[in-house]
Amino acid sequence: MPSTQLPSASNDYAAPQGMLLNKAAWDAAMTDLASRVRVIEGRAQNLQAVIDAGVGAALSMISQNVAPQITAVTGMISAMEAQIATAEDAVAALLATQLPAGNITFTPGGTLSSTNVQAAVAELASETATSLAAKADAAALTAKADAAAVYTKTQIDAILAATQTSYATVLKYS
């Protein structure tokens, strides 16, 4: 004998032994399933609304807190890029032309008191010329002394005085 029990959630929608599939059995199972599916779909919509609200709140928080920092860092990067471009231009200009010696610093030392390479070279050239002139004077005096056969005390004193002055100048610039 066919059972009068219809499939339902309480029996996991199992059809009883000998049950015939008919409209009443179909409607009983499907109506219950349809109402359960609608409840689940409603919950899914509610869950999606909560997810959307959470994502919106997170994006708003990021926009308020992180975006200004990103803007600041972007500004710093732009400033650094400009400085790098300026430095690259300066290096390219140096490589394309000669560097003026007057723009290169020089630490004074020895008898040189100049503070840039151009002035130091000029100072060194002047001191060298003075030193060479003093050496030439000393050589001329030595030649005169060698040429004389007999020397008077006055001549010897003059030669010694001139030689001392010449050598003092040479030693000063050597």
MOZIHU-V41699 format. One record per residue. N is the residue number from 1. BURIAL is b if it has 16 or more other ideal C-beta (glycine too) atoms within 10 Angstrom, else e. D_CENTER is the distance of its C-alpha to the mean C-alpha in Angstrom with 2 decimals. Layout:
# MOZIHU-V41699
n->N burial->BURIAL d_center->D_CENTER
n->N burial->BURIAL d_center->D_CENTER
This chain:
# MOZIHU-V41699
n->1 burial->e d_center->90.69
n->2 burial->e d_center->87.46
n->3 burial->e d_center->85.34
n->4 burial->e d_center->84.77
n->5 burial->e d_center->81.50
n->6 burial->b d_center->78.61
n->7 burial->b d_center->75.13
n->8 burial->e d_center->72.82
n->9 burial->e d_center->69.77
n->10 burial->e d_center->72.10
n->11 burial->e d_center->73.20
n->12 burial->e d_center->69.83
n->13 burial->e d_center->71.46
n->14 burial->e d_center->73.70
n->15 burial->e d_center->76.84
n->16 burial->e d_center->79.98
n->17 burial->e d_center->82.24
n->18 burial->e d_center->84.31
n->19 burial->e d_center->82.49
n->20 burial->e d_center->82.66
n->21 burial->e d_center->79.71
n->22 burial->e d_center->80.89
n->23 burial->e d_center->79.58
n->24 burial->e d_center->80.04
n->25 burial->b d_center->78.12
n->26 burial->e d_center->75.35
n->27 burial->e d_center->75.03
n->28 burial->b d_center->75.06
n->29 burial->b d_center->72.17
n->30 burial->e d_center->70.10
n->31 burial->e d_center->70.61
n->32 burial->b d_center->69.39
n->33 burial->e d_center->66.42
n->34 burial->e d_center->65.55
n->35 burial->e d_center->65.56
n->36 burial->e d_center->63.35
n->37 burial->e d_center->60.89
n->38 burial->e d_center->60.77
n->39 burial->e d_center->59.95
n->40 burial->e d_center->57.12
n->41 burial->e d_center->55.77
n->42 burial->e d_center->55.92
n->43 burial->e d_center->53.99
n->44 burial->e d_center->51.36
n->45 burial->e d_center->51.03
n->46 burial->e d_center->50.69
n->47 burial->e d_center->48.07
n->48 burial->e d_center->46.10
n->49 burial->e d_center->46.37
n->50 burial->e d_center->44.99
n->51 burial->e d_center->42.10
n->52 burial->e d_center->41.35
n->53 burial->e d_center->41.51
n->54 burial->e d_center->39.18
n->55 burial->e d_center->36.60
n->56 burial->e d_center->36.92
n->57 burial->e d_center->36.51
n->58 burial->e d_center->33.42
n->59 burial->e d_center->31.82
n->60 burial->e d_center->32.80
n->61 burial->e d_center->31.29
n->62 burial->e d_center->27.98
n->63 burial->e d_center->28.12
n->64 burial->e d_center->28.89
n->65 burial->e d_center->26.45
n->66 burial->e d_center->23.48
n->67 burial->e d_center->23.32
n->68 burial->e d_center->22.46
n->69 burial->e d_center->19.54
n->70 burial->e d_center->18.32
n->71 burial->e d_center->18.89
n->72 burial->e d_center->16.93
n->73 burial->e d_center->13.84
n->74 burial->e d_center->14.35
n->75 burial->e d_center->14.60
n->76 burial->e d_center->11.36
n->77 burial->e d_center->9.62
n->78 burial->e d_center->11.92
n->79 burial->e d_center->11.20
n->80 burial->e d_center->7.45
n->81 burial->e d_center->8.85
n->82 burial->e d_center->11.49
n->83 burial->e d_center->9.64
n->84 burial->e d_center->7.98
n->85 burial->e d_center->11.60
n->86 burial->e d_center->13.11
n->87 burial->e d_center->11.43
n->88 burial->e d_center->12.48
n->89 burial->e d_center->15.85
n->90 burial->e d_center->16.28
n->91 burial->e d_center->15.74
n->92 burial->e d_center->18.11
n->93 burial->e d_center->20.55
n->94 burial->e d_center->20.62
n->95 burial->e d_center->21.27
n->96 burial->e d_center->23.90
n->97 burial->e d_center->25.77
n->98 burial->e d_center->26.88
n->99 burial->e d_center->25.28
n->100 burial->e d_center->28.02
n->101 burial->e d_center->29.19
n->102 burial->e d_center->29.77
n->103 burial->e d_center->26.02
n->104 burial->e d_center->25.42
n->105 burial->e d_center->26.20
n->106 burial->b d_center->28.93
n->107 burial->e d_center->30.09
n->108 burial->e d_center->33.87
n->109 burial->e d_center->36.01
n->110 burial->e d_center->39.60
n->111 burial->e d_center->41.58
n->112 burial->e d_center->38.60
n->113 burial->e d_center->37.51
n->114 burial->e d_center->35.16
n->115 burial->e d_center->31.53
n->116 burial->e d_center->30.22
n->117 burial->b d_center->30.91
n->118 burial->e d_center->33.24
n->119 burial->b d_center->35.47
n->120 burial->b d_center->35.49
n->121 burial->e d_center->36.70
n->122 burial->e d_center->39.39
n->123 burial->b d_center->40.46
n->124 burial->e d_center->40.73
n->125 burial->e d_center->42.75
n->126 burial->e d_center->45.11
n->127 burial->b d_center->45.64
n->128 burial->e d_center->46.26
n->129 burial->e d_center->48.83
n->130 burial->e d_center->50.57
n->131 burial->b d_center->50.64
n->132 burial->e d_center->52.07
n->133 burial->e d_center->54.71
n->134 burial->b d_center->55.75
n->135 burial->b d_center->56.09
n->136 burial->e d_center->58.22
n->137 burial->b d_center->60.42
n->138 burial->b d_center->60.92
n->139 burial->e d_center->61.84
n->140 burial->e d_center->64.35
n->141 burial->b d_center->65.96
n->142 burial->e d_center->66.23
n->143 burial->e d_center->67.90
n->144 burial->e d_center->70.36
n->145 burial->b d_center->71.19
n->146 burial->e d_center->71.78
n->147 burial->e d_center->74.04
n->148 burial->e d_center->76.38
n->149 burial->e d_center->79.10
n->150 burial->e d_center->80.08
n->151 burial->e d_center->77.99
n->152 burial->e d_center->79.22
n->153 burial->e d_center->77.72
n->154 burial->e d_center->76.34
n->155 burial->e d_center->74.68
n->156 burial->e d_center->73.16
n->157 burial->e d_center->71.86
n->158 burial->e d_center->70.32
n->159 burial->b d_center->68.69
n->160 burial->e d_center->67.31
n->161 burial->e d_center->65.95
n->162 burial->b d_center->64.30
n->163 burial->e d_center->62.89
n->164 burial->e d_center->61.45
n->165 burial->e d_center->59.77
n->166 burial->b d_center->58.38
n->167 burial->e d_center->57.07
n->168 burial->e d_center->55.57
n->169 burial->b d_center->53.62
n->170 burial->b d_center->52.58
n->171 burial->e d_center->51.47
n->172 burial->e d_center->49.53
n->173 burial->b d_center->47.41
n->174 burial->e d_center->47.23
